[in-house]
Amino acid sequence: MKILLLGEYSHLHNTFKKGLEALGHQVILVGDGDGFKNFPVDLSIRPKSSDSYFIKPFRKLIFKMFKFDIALLERGLRFYFYKNQLRGFDIVQLINEKPIKTTPAFERYLLKKVFKNNTKSFLLSCGIDYLSVQFMLNKGFKYSLMNPYFENPQVKNEFQYIFEYTTEAHKKTHQLVYEHCKGVIATDFDYVLPLKGHPLFLGLIPNPVDCESIQQLQLKPENNIKVFLGINRGTYVKKGIPFFEKALEILKTKYPDTLEITIVENIPYNKYITLFDQAHILLDQVYAYDQGYNALEAMAKGKVVFTGAEKEFLEHYKLKEDEVCINALPNVDAIVKKLSWLIENPGEIEKIGHNARAFIEREHHYIKVAERYLESWKKVD
Protein backbone atom coordinates (compact mmCIF):
# COMPACT_ATOMS: atom_id res chain seq x y z
CA MET A 1 0.00 0.00 0.00
CA LYS A 2 0.91 3.65 -0.42
CA ILE A 3 0.69 5.37 2.94
CA LEU A 4 0.93 9.08 3.75
CA LEU A 5 1.81 10.12 7.31
CA LEU A 6 1.03 13.75 8.14
CA GLY A 7 2.91 15.34 11.03
CA GLU A 8 5.37 14.15 13.63
CA TYR A 9 5.43 14.12 17.43
CA SER A 10 8.32 12.67 19.40
CA HIS A 11 9.55 10.27 16.69
CA LEU A 12 6.25 8.31 16.59
CA HIS A 13 5.62 8.53 12.83
CA ASN A 14 9.31 7.97 12.01
CA THR A 15 9.31 4.69 13.91
CA PHE A 16 5.90 3.73 12.55
CA LYS A 17 7.16 4.38 9.02
CA LYS A 18 10.07 2.04 9.61
CA GLY A 19 7.67 -0.71 10.74
CA LEU A 20 5.41 -0.25 7.72
CA GLU A 21 8.37 -0.32 5.33
CA ALA A 22 9.64 -3.51 6.95
CA LEU A 23 6.26 -5.01 6.01
CA GLY A 24 6.69 -3.95 2.38
CA HIS A 25 4.65 -0.74 2.21
CA GLN A 26 5.56 2.55 0.55
CA VAL A 27 5.46 5.44 3.05
CA ILE A 28 5.89 9.21 2.79
CA LEU A 29 6.19 11.35 5.93
CA VAL A 30 5.39 15.06 5.80
CA GLY A 31 6.12 17.35 8.75
CA ASP A 32 8.12 20.16 10.28
CA GLY A 33 10.43 17.97 12.39
CA ASP A 34 8.57 18.77 15.63
CA GLY A 35 10.35 22.02 16.42
CA PHE A 36 13.79 21.96 18.03
CA LYS A 37 13.69 18.13 18.14
CA ASN A 38 14.31 18.20 14.37
CA PHE A 39 13.11 14.71 13.47
CA PRO A 40 13.71 13.59 9.87
CA VAL A 41 10.87 13.81 7.34
CA ASP A 42 10.54 13.03 3.63
CA LEU A 43 8.83 16.32 2.73
CA SER A 44 9.66 19.17 5.07
CA ILE A 45 7.28 21.99 5.94
CA ARG A 46 9.69 23.41 8.51
CA PRO A 47 9.41 27.24 8.52
CA LYS A 48 13.06 27.85 7.67
CA SER A 49 12.62 31.35 6.24
CA SER A 50 10.77 32.54 9.35
CA ASP A 51 13.68 31.30 11.47
CA SER A 52 16.36 32.88 9.31
CA TYR A 53 18.70 35.56 10.60
CA PHE A 54 17.17 38.29 8.42
CA ILE A 55 13.48 37.45 8.85
CA LYS A 56 13.39 36.53 12.56
CA PRO A 57 13.43 40.15 13.85
CA PHE A 58 10.45 41.00 11.63
CA ARG A 59 8.69 37.82 12.78
CA LYS A 60 9.09 38.90 16.41
CA LEU A 61 7.89 42.42 15.62
CA ILE A 62 4.80 41.17 13.78
CA PHE A 63 3.99 38.82 16.66
CA LYS A 64 4.41 41.63 19.19
CA MET A 65 2.12 43.95 17.22
CA PHE A 66 -0.53 41.54 15.93
CA LYS A 67 -0.09 38.34 17.99
CA PHE A 68 0.38 36.46 14.72
CA ASP A 69 3.29 34.14 13.96
CA ILE A 70 4.23 34.22 10.28
CA ALA A 71 5.76 30.73 10.71
CA LEU A 72 2.19 29.38 10.72
CA LEU A 73 1.63 30.76 7.26
CA GLU A 74 4.98 29.50 5.98
CA ARG A 75 4.20 25.92 7.09
CA GLY A 76 0.91 26.05 5.20
CA LEU A 77 2.52 27.46 2.06
CA ARG A 78 5.26 24.82 2.07
CA PHE A 79 2.60 22.13 2.44
CA TYR A 80 0.58 23.67 -0.42
CA PHE A 81 3.56 23.44 -2.79
CA TYR A 82 3.67 19.67 -2.18
CA LYS A 83 -0.02 19.20 -3.08
CA ASN A 84 0.67 17.33 -6.34
CA GLN A 85 2.84 14.80 -4.47
CA LEU A 86 0.17 14.19 -1.83
CA ARG A 87 -2.42 12.36 -3.89
CA GLY A 88 -3.17 8.75 -4.76
CA PHE A 89 -2.42 7.22 -1.35
CA ASP A 90 -4.39 4.24 -0.03
CA ILE A 91 -4.11 5.45 3.57
CA VAL A 92 -3.53 8.86 5.13
CA GLN A 93 -2.83 9.10 8.86
CA LEU A 94 -2.87 12.41 10.74
CA ILE A 95 -0.69 12.69 13.83
CA ASN A 96 -3.21 15.13 15.31
CA GLU A 97 -6.28 17.20 14.36
CA LYS A 98 -4.02 19.94 13.01
CA PRO A 99 -0.99 18.08 11.64
CA ILE A 100 0.12 20.93 9.35
CA LYS A 101 0.10 23.54 12.15
CA THR A 102 -0.85 26.50 9.98
CA THR A 103 -3.71 28.99 10.45
CA PRO A 104 -7.11 27.35 11.13
CA ALA A 105 -8.74 28.33 7.82
CA PHE A 106 -5.65 27.37 5.80
CA GLU A 107 -5.38 24.09 7.74
CA ARG A 108 -8.95 23.17 6.75
CA TYR A 109 -8.37 24.16 3.11
CA LEU A 110 -5.27 21.96 2.88
CA LEU A 111 -6.82 19.03 4.74
CA LYS A 112 -9.84 19.09 2.42
CA LYS A 113 -7.42 18.66 -0.51
CA VAL A 114 -5.77 15.72 1.24
CA PHE A 115 -9.07 14.01 2.07
CA LYS A 116 -10.37 14.52 -1.49
CA ASN A 117 -7.26 13.21 -3.27
CA ASN A 118 -6.68 10.03 -1.25
CA THR A 119 -8.65 6.90 -0.36
CA LYS A 120 -8.98 6.46 3.42
CA SER A 121 -7.93 8.77 6.22
CA PHE A 122 -7.37 8.02 9.91
CA LEU A 123 -6.60 10.20 12.90
CA LEU A 124 -4.32 9.63 15.86
CA SER A 125 -5.32 11.02 19.21
CA CYS A 126 -1.80 12.05 20.10
CA GLY A 127 -0.97 15.29 21.85
CA ILE A 128 -3.63 17.86 22.63
CA ASP A 129 -6.90 17.80 20.67
CA TYR A 130 -10.43 19.14 21.03
CA LEU A 131 -11.88 16.15 22.90
CA SER A 132 -8.95 15.69 25.28
CA VAL A 133 -9.02 19.39 26.20
CA GLN A 134 -12.75 19.24 26.90
CA PHE A 135 -12.18 16.14 29.05
CA MET A 136 -9.43 17.90 31.03
CA LEU A 137 -11.43 21.11 31.50
CA ASN A 138 -14.36 19.01 32.79
CA LYS A 139 -11.86 17.38 35.21
CA GLY A 140 -12.45 13.90 33.83
CA PHE A 141 -8.93 12.91 34.92
CA LYS A 142 -8.01 12.78 38.60
CA TYR A 143 -5.07 14.93 37.52
CA SER A 144 -3.87 16.24 34.16
CA LEU A 145 -1.43 18.70 32.65
CA MET A 146 -4.12 21.36 33.30
CA ASN A 147 -3.64 20.99 37.06
CA PRO A 148 -1.18 23.93 37.32
CA TYR A 149 -3.81 26.14 35.64
CA PHE A 150 -6.63 24.90 37.90
CA GLU A 151 -4.47 25.64 40.93
CA ASN A 152 -3.33 29.03 39.66
CA PRO A 153 -5.34 30.57 36.76
CA GLN A 154 -2.79 33.39 36.54
CA VAL A 155 -0.52 31.04 34.56
CA LYS A 156 -3.09 30.91 31.73
CA ASN A 157 -0.60 32.38 29.25
CA GLU A 158 1.51 29.23 29.57
CA PHE A 159 -1.54 27.19 28.51
CA GLN A 160 -2.51 29.39 25.59
CA TYR A 161 -1.76 26.72 22.99
CA ILE A 162 -4.13 24.36 24.83
CA PHE A 163 -6.95 26.91 24.95
CA GLU A 164 -6.57 27.37 21.18
CA TYR A 165 -8.20 23.94 20.89
CA THR A 166 -11.35 25.34 22.52
CA THR A 167 -11.86 28.15 19.99
CA GLU A 168 -14.61 28.12 17.37
CA ALA A 169 -11.94 28.21 14.66
CA HIS A 170 -10.37 24.99 15.90
CA LYS A 171 -13.74 23.37 16.58
CA LYS A 172 -14.45 23.71 12.84
CA THR A 173 -11.16 21.93 12.11
CA HIS A 174 -12.04 19.19 14.60
CA GLN A 175 -15.44 18.68 12.97
CA LEU A 176 -13.93 18.58 9.46
CA VAL A 177 -11.39 15.95 10.49
CA TYR A 178 -13.98 13.79 12.22
CA GLU A 179 -16.30 14.04 9.19
CA HIS A 180 -13.62 12.75 6.82
CA CYS A 181 -11.64 10.26 8.90
CA LYS A 182 -12.74 6.63 9.03
CA GLY A 183 -11.54 6.13 12.59
CA VAL A 184 -9.56 7.51 15.52
CA ILE A 185 -6.76 5.58 17.24
CA ALA A 186 -5.41 6.45 20.70
CA THR A 187 -1.68 6.10 21.28
CA ASP A 188 -1.89 5.78 25.08
CA PHE A 189 -4.35 5.95 27.98
CA ASP A 190 -4.22 9.74 28.23
CA TYR A 191 -6.20 9.69 24.97
CA VAL A 192 -8.27 6.56 25.54
CA LEU A 193 -10.36 8.00 28.36
CA PRO A 194 -11.64 11.10 26.45
CA LEU A 195 -12.58 8.90 23.46
CA LYS A 196 -14.47 6.14 25.28
CA GLY A 197 -17.86 5.56 23.68
CA HIS A 198 -17.15 7.67 20.58
CA PRO A 199 -18.43 5.95 17.40
CA LEU A 200 -15.17 6.60 15.52
CA PHE A 201 -12.91 5.29 18.27
CA LEU A 202 -10.98 2.23 17.06
CA GLY A 203 -9.18 1.59 20.34
CA LEU A 204 -5.67 1.83 21.71
CA ILE A 205 -2.58 0.91 19.70
CA PRO A 206 0.63 1.50 21.69
CA ASN A 207 3.39 3.75 20.42
CA PRO A 208 5.90 1.89 18.22
CA VAL A 209 9.48 1.55 19.47
CA ASP A 210 12.41 0.42 17.34
CA CYS A 211 13.69 -2.30 19.66
CA GLU A 212 16.35 -3.40 17.17
CA SER A 213 18.21 -0.09 16.98
CA ILE A 214 17.81 0.71 20.69
CA GLN A 215 20.10 -1.52 22.70
CA GLN A 216 19.50 -2.41 26.32
CA LEU A 217 22.31 -0.96 28.42
CA GLN A 218 23.43 -3.17 31.29
CA LEU A 219 24.39 -0.58 33.90
CA LYS A 220 24.90 -2.00 37.36
CA PRO A 221 24.20 0.58 40.07
CA GLU A 222 27.26 0.43 42.30
CA ASN A 223 28.79 3.44 44.03
CA ASN A 224 26.64 6.15 42.46
CA ILE A 225 22.99 6.19 41.35
CA LYS A 226 22.74 8.40 38.27
CA VAL A 227 19.51 10.34 37.70
CA PHE A 228 18.74 12.21 34.46
CA LEU A 229 16.22 15.03 33.92
CA GLY A 230 15.67 16.49 30.45
CA ILE A 231 13.73 19.77 30.42
CA ASN A 232 11.73 21.19 27.51
CA ARG A 233 10.93 24.77 28.53
CA GLY A 234 7.80 24.73 26.36
CA THR A 235 6.29 21.94 28.49
CA TYR A 236 8.05 22.73 31.78
CA VAL A 237 4.92 23.38 33.86
CA LYS A 238 2.62 21.04 31.95
CA LYS A 239 4.88 18.03 32.52
CA GLY A 240 5.25 18.77 36.21
CA ILE A 241 9.02 19.34 36.06
CA PRO A 242 8.99 21.54 39.22
CA PHE A 243 8.00 18.45 41.25
CA PHE A 244 11.11 16.64 40.03
CA GLU A 245 13.38 19.64 40.66
CA LYS A 246 12.14 20.05 44.24
CA ALA A 247 12.52 16.32 44.89
CA LEU A 248 16.09 16.36 43.59
CA GLU A 249 17.00 19.27 45.85
CA ILE A 250 15.87 17.22 48.86
CA LEU A 251 17.67 14.09 47.65
CA LYS A 252 20.96 15.91 47.02
CA THR A 253 21.09 16.70 50.72
CA LYS A 254 19.85 13.25 51.76
CA TYR A 255 22.31 11.27 49.60
CA PRO A 256 25.29 13.57 48.91
CA ASP A 257 27.71 10.71 48.25
CA THR A 258 25.52 8.27 46.32
CA LEU A 259 23.41 10.45 44.00
CA GLU A 260 24.68 11.90 40.71
CA ILE A 261 22.24 14.24 38.91
CA THR A 262 22.34 15.40 35.27
CA ILE A 263 19.92 18.09 34.03
CA VAL A 264 19.76 19.27 30.40
CA GLU A 265 17.45 21.67 28.62
CA ASN A 266 15.94 21.97 25.09
CA ILE A 267 18.25 19.39 23.52
CA PRO A 268 17.64 18.10 19.93
CA TYR A 269 16.37 14.51 19.87
CA ASN A 270 19.51 12.89 18.40
CA LYS A 271 21.62 14.32 21.20
CA TYR A 272 19.03 13.83 23.95
CA ILE A 273 18.55 10.11 23.25
CA THR A 274 22.25 9.45 23.94
CA LEU A 275 22.80 11.86 26.84
CA PHE A 276 20.93 9.68 29.31
CA ASP A 277 22.73 6.46 28.31
CA GLN A 278 24.82 6.47 31.49
CA ALA A 279 21.85 7.17 33.79
CA HIS A 280 20.08 4.52 35.84
CA ILE A 281 16.91 6.57 36.36
CA LEU A 282 15.13 9.00 34.01
CA LEU A 283 12.59 11.56 35.24
CA ASP A 284 10.07 12.03 32.43
CA GLN A 285 6.74 13.58 33.42
CA VAL A 286 4.18 13.77 36.20
CA TYR A 287 0.76 14.57 34.70
CA ALA A 288 0.20 11.37 32.71
CA TYR A 289 -1.62 8.04 32.89
CA ASP A 290 0.67 6.26 30.42
CA GLN A 291 4.16 6.68 28.96
CA GLY A 292 5.13 9.15 26.29
CA TYR A 293 7.77 8.53 23.67
CA ASN A 294 10.85 9.63 25.62
CA ALA A 295 9.83 7.35 28.47
CA LEU A 296 9.33 4.37 26.17
CA GLU A 297 12.71 4.74 24.49
CA ALA A 298 14.39 5.04 27.89
CA MET A 299 12.55 1.91 29.06
CA ALA A 300 13.79 0.13 25.94
CA LYS A 301 17.33 0.95 27.09
CA GLY A 302 16.57 -0.67 30.45
CA LYS A 303 16.20 2.54 32.45
CA VAL A 304 13.91 3.04 35.43
CA VAL A 305 11.55 5.81 34.30
CA PHE A 306 9.38 8.07 36.46
CA THR A 307 6.38 8.67 34.20
CA GLY A 308 2.67 7.87 33.86
CA ALA A 309 1.63 4.39 35.03
CA GLU A 310 -1.87 4.74 36.48
CA LYS A 311 -4.17 1.85 37.37
CA GLU A 312 -5.87 1.89 33.94
CA PHE A 313 -2.47 1.26 32.34
CA LEU A 314 -1.55 -1.45 34.87
CA GLU A 315 -4.88 -3.25 34.50
CA HIS A 316 -4.77 -3.18 30.69
CA TYR A 317 -1.31 -4.74 30.52
CA LYS A 318 -1.79 -6.93 33.63
CA LEU A 319 1.15 -5.36 35.46
CA LYS A 320 1.95 -4.71 39.11
CA GLU A 321 2.87 -1.31 40.53
CA ASP A 322 6.56 -0.46 39.93
CA GLU A 323 6.99 -3.53 37.71
CA VAL A 324 8.12 -1.78 34.50
CA CYS A 325 8.26 1.90 35.51
CA ILE A 326 7.40 4.23 38.38
CA ASN A 327 4.12 6.16 38.43
CA ALA A 328 5.26 9.75 39.06
CA LEU A 329 2.59 11.52 41.10
CA PRO A 330 2.21 15.32 41.40
CA ASN A 331 3.57 15.13 44.93
CA VAL A 332 7.16 15.94 45.91
CA ASP A 333 7.13 13.68 48.97
CA ALA A 334 5.88 10.72 46.92
CA ILE A 335 8.66 11.23 44.34
CA VAL A 336 11.29 11.55 47.08
CA LYS A 337 10.00 8.35 48.71
CA LYS A 338 10.18 6.33 45.47
CA LEU A 339 13.63 7.65 44.54
CA SER A 340 14.90 6.96 48.07
CA TRP A 341 13.62 3.38 47.82
CA LEU A 342 15.55 2.86 44.59
CA ILE A 343 18.74 4.49 45.90
CA GLU A 344 18.65 2.32 49.00
CA ASN A 345 17.69 -0.82 47.05
CA PRO A 346 19.81 -0.74 43.86
CA GLY A 347 18.83 -4.30 43.03
CA GLU A 348 15.33 -2.97 42.28
CA ILE A 349 16.82 -0.68 39.63
CA GLU A 350 18.23 -3.67 37.75
CA LYS A 351 15.01 -5.64 38.10
CA ILE A 352 12.70 -2.85 36.92
CA GLY A 353 15.06 -1.97 34.05
CA HIS A 354 15.06 -5.58 32.86
CA ASN A 355 11.24 -5.74 33.12
CA ALA A 356 10.95 -2.44 31.23
CA ARG A 357 12.93 -3.74 28.26
CA ALA A 358 10.89 -6.95 28.13
CA PHE A 359 7.66 -4.95 28.27
CA ILE A 360 8.71 -2.72 25.35
CA GLU A 361 9.63 -5.74 23.22
CA ARG A 362 6.33 -7.43 24.04
CA GLU A 363 3.90 -4.52 23.64
CA HIS A 364 5.66 -1.78 21.63
CA HIS A 365 7.82 -3.53 19.01
CA TYR A 366 7.52 -1.34 15.93
CA ILE A 367 6.73 -4.15 13.47
CA LYS A 368 4.09 -5.69 15.76
CA VAL A 369 2.54 -2.25 16.20
CA ALA A 370 2.55 -1.62 12.43
CA GLU A 371 0.70 -4.92 11.95
CA ARG A 372 -1.94 -3.81 14.45
CA TYR A 373 -2.48 -0.57 12.54
CA LEU A 374 -2.87 -2.44 9.27
CA GLU A 375 -5.49 -4.69 10.87
CA SER A 376 -7.42 -1.67 12.20
CA TRP A 377 -7.33 0.11 8.86
CA LYS A 378 -8.59 -2.96 6.98
CA LYS A 379 -11.59 -3.38 9.30
CA VAL A 380 -13.01 -0.02 8.27
CA ASP A 381 -14.70 0.42 4.88
N, C-alpha and C positions, 0 to 999 in steps of 0.2 A: 504493500500500500504506500501511497504518497501521503505524508503526514506533515502538517504545518503546526509548529509550536509558537504561540505568540506570547512574548514576555518571558522574564526570568526573575526569580527570587531565590537567592541563597543556593544557587547551583542545582536546583531541582530539575529544571528542564534540560540542562546539560547532561545530567546523569541519566535522565529518562531517555533522552535521545540516544545515548550510548546503548542502553538496553534494547531499544527498538531496532537500532541498526544491527545489533548482534543477532536479532531474530529475522533479519533480511529485509527490513523496511527502509524506504527512502525518507529522510527527515530533514526539514529546513527549520532552523530556529531564528526568529526575529526578535530583537530586543535592544535595550540600551546598555546592557552589561550590569544592571542593578547598581548604578551610582559608582561610588568609590571602590566597590568590590571588583568591578571590571571583569565580569565573567565573559568568556568567549561567546560569540554569536556568529551565525552565518551571514545575516544581513543586519547591519548595525543602524540603529536609529539614535545613537548617542548624540546629544547636542554639542558637538565639538566646537562649532563656531561660537555658540553662546559662552563657552568656557575659555575662549581664546584670550590672549593677553590684551588685544585691542578692543574686543567687544565687551569683555566682562565689566569694565567700569560703567558702560552705558546700560548693561543689563541690571546692575545694582541700582542705578539712578532711576530707571524705568520702574523697577519694583518698589523703590522708595516712594515714588510719586503716585503710581497707579495700582500698586499691589498686584502687579501682573508680571509673571516670569516668562520672558521671551523664549526660554528653553522649552517650554510646553509647546509652543508653536513650531519650533524647529524639529522636535520629535515627530510631530504630525506631518510636517512637510517631507521629512526624510522617509517616513512610512509611505506617504502618497507616491513618491517617486519609484517605489518598489511594486506598485499596484499590479503591473503586468506580470510580475514574477510570483504573485500570490494568488494564483487561480489554478483550478484543476486538481485540487487536493481531495483525497478521499475523506480525510479527517482533519479538522482544525481543533486545536485545544488552546484555550485562553488560560493564562496563569492566574487571572483575576478579572473582575468585571471591567476594569479599565487597563488592559495590558499595554496599550500604546502610551498612555500617560501624557496625553495632549489636552487641549481644552475640551470641555464636555461636548459641545456641539460638533467639533471636528472629530472627536473620538467616535461619536455615533455615526457620522458620515462615513468614516473609514471602516468601521465595523460592519456597516450595512453592505459595503462593497465586498468585504471578506465573506460574509454570510451568503451573499448572492452568487459569488463566483466559485464556491466550493460545496462539497456534498453534505457532510455532517459536521456539526460543531458541538463541542463540549466545553464545559466551564469547570475550572478548579476553584474550590473555596480554599484560598490560600492567601494569607495576609488579610488585611481589613477589607470588608465589603459591606454592602447595605444591610443584609440580614444579620451579620455578626455584630455590627454596631448597634442595631436596634436591640438585639439580645443583651448586649452589655449595658446599654442605657436603661433597659428595663430590669437590670440586676438579676439576669437569669443565671449568671455564674455566681458562686459563693465569693469569688474574687476574680478580677480581670485586670488588664492593663489600664482600665479606666479608673481603678481604685485611687491613684494619686489625685485625679480630678475630683472624684466624689468627696475625698477628704479635704481638698483645698481647691475650690473652683477658680481661685486666682491664677492657677497655672494653666488656664484654658488655652492660652497661646501655644503652649507646647503640644496641645492635642488638636491643633487646627486642622491638620491633614485628616484626622479621624472624623471631625465634624463635617468636613467636605462631603463625606459619604451620606450625610443626612439632608443635603440640599435638594431642592426640586430638580436642579440641573442633573445631579448624579442619579436621582431616582429615575429619571427618564432613561439614562444609560442602563441602569439595573433592569428596568422593564424591557428594554430592547434586547438585551443579552438573554434574558430568561424567555423571551418570545421566540428566539431563534436557536437557542441551544437545545440539544436533545436530552441532556442530562447534566447534573452537577455532582462532582466527586469531591469529597472532603479529604484533605491530606493528613489531618490528625484530629484529635478529639476536641480541640478548641474550635473546630468548624463543624464537627458532627452535631453538637448539641443545638446550635441555632437552626440547623437544617432538618431536624427530626420532624417527620410527618409531611414534609414538602413533597408534592407529586413528582418533581424532577430529581429528587435526591436519589442517587445511585449507590450511596454507601461510602464507606471509608476504604481508601487504598493507601497504605503507608508510603511515606516518602522513599524514593529509591536511593540506595547507597551503593557505590562502586566498591564492593568488598575485595575485588581483585587488585585494585591499584592502591587501596589503603591497607597497609600492613599493620597487624597487631604488634605493639611495642611492649616487650617484656621488661618492664621497669620494676625492679624489686625495691620497695620502700625500705631504706636502711637507716642511715643517720639523719637524713633530712626528708621531710614530706614537702613536695613542691606543689604549690597551688597557683593556678593561672586564671587571670581575669582579663578578658578582652572587652573593651568598652567601645560602643558605637554611640557617639554623642547624640545622634539623631533619635536614638531609642533609649537613652540613658534612664529617664524616669519611667518610661513605659515598660521596661524590662526589669525594673526593681533593682537596678545596680546599687543605689544607696544602701540597701540592706546588706549586700555583700561587702561593701566598703566598710561599713560600721562593724560588721562581724570580724573582718580581717584586722581592724585596729585592736579589737579586744584580744584576738588570738595571738597577735604579735607580742603582746605583753605576757600572755599566758604561756606561750611556748617559744621563747626567744631563741633557743638553741636548736629546735627541731623543725621549725617552720620556715620555708623559703617561698616568698611571694613574688610573682611577676605580674605586672599590670601593663597592658598596651592599649593604645587608643587609635581608632579609625585606620586600621591596617588593611590594605588590599587582601583579597581572599588568598591568593597564592602564597603570600608571606604569612598570613595569619595561620593557615592550616599547618604550617611547619613550626611556628613559634612555640606551640604548646606541646611539641613532641616529648620534651624532657619532663613535663609535668605529670604528677600522679592524679591530680584532681583539677577539674575545670569547672568554673562557676559560670553558668550560662544565663539563666533567667529565672525570675520568681513568679511572674503572673501568667502561668500556663498550666494546662491540664495534661499536656503531652509534650514530646520533644520536638524542637525545631531542628533545622538542618545542621547548624554548628554542633549541637549536642549529639546528633546521630553520628556525625563523622568522628567526633571525639570518642564516642562509645565504640565505634568500629576499631579505633586504635587501642582499645582496652583501657580507656581512662574512666575514672569515677566522675560522673557529671552531676552537678546540682542543677536541676531543671524541672520541667513539669512531669509529674508521675502520679496523678490523682487516682482515686479509686476506680473511676470509669476506665481509665487506661489499664490499671492492674487487673480488673475483672475481665476485660476484653481479651487480654493476652494470657490470662491465668497465671499471673505473677504474684509474688509476695512483696511486701514493702521492702525497699532497699535491696532488691534482688539484682536489678540491672542498672539502676541509677538512684539518685537521691531526690525525693520530692522537695524542692526548695520552696518553703512557705514565706509569705511576707511578714516575717517575724525574725528579728535579729537574734534573739535568744535561741530560737529553734535552729537557726543556721549554725550558731556557735556550738550548740549541743551536738549536732550531727558531725561537724568538722572535728570537734574534740574527740568524739568516739572513734573516728577514722585515724586521727593522729595517734591516739593511745592504743589502737588495735590495727596496726599496719597490715596484718594478715587479711583483714576485711577488704582492704584496698585491692589486693591481688584477686580475691575471690569475686568481688563485684565487677572488676575490670574484665576478668575472664567471662563472667556471665553476660556482660554487656556485648562483648564481641560475638558470642554465640547467638544472642538475641538478634543482633543486626543481620547476621548471616541467615537466620531462620525467617525473619519477618520482613526485612528491608532489602534483600539482595536485588540489585537493579534489574536483572533479567526476569526474575520471578515477578517483580512488580510490573514490569512491562507486559508480561503475559496476562496479568490480572486486568490491566487497562484494556488490552485487546479484547478480552472476554466481555468486559462491560460495554465497550463500544458496539460489539457485534449483537448484543442483546436488544439494542434499541434500533427501531426502524427509522 
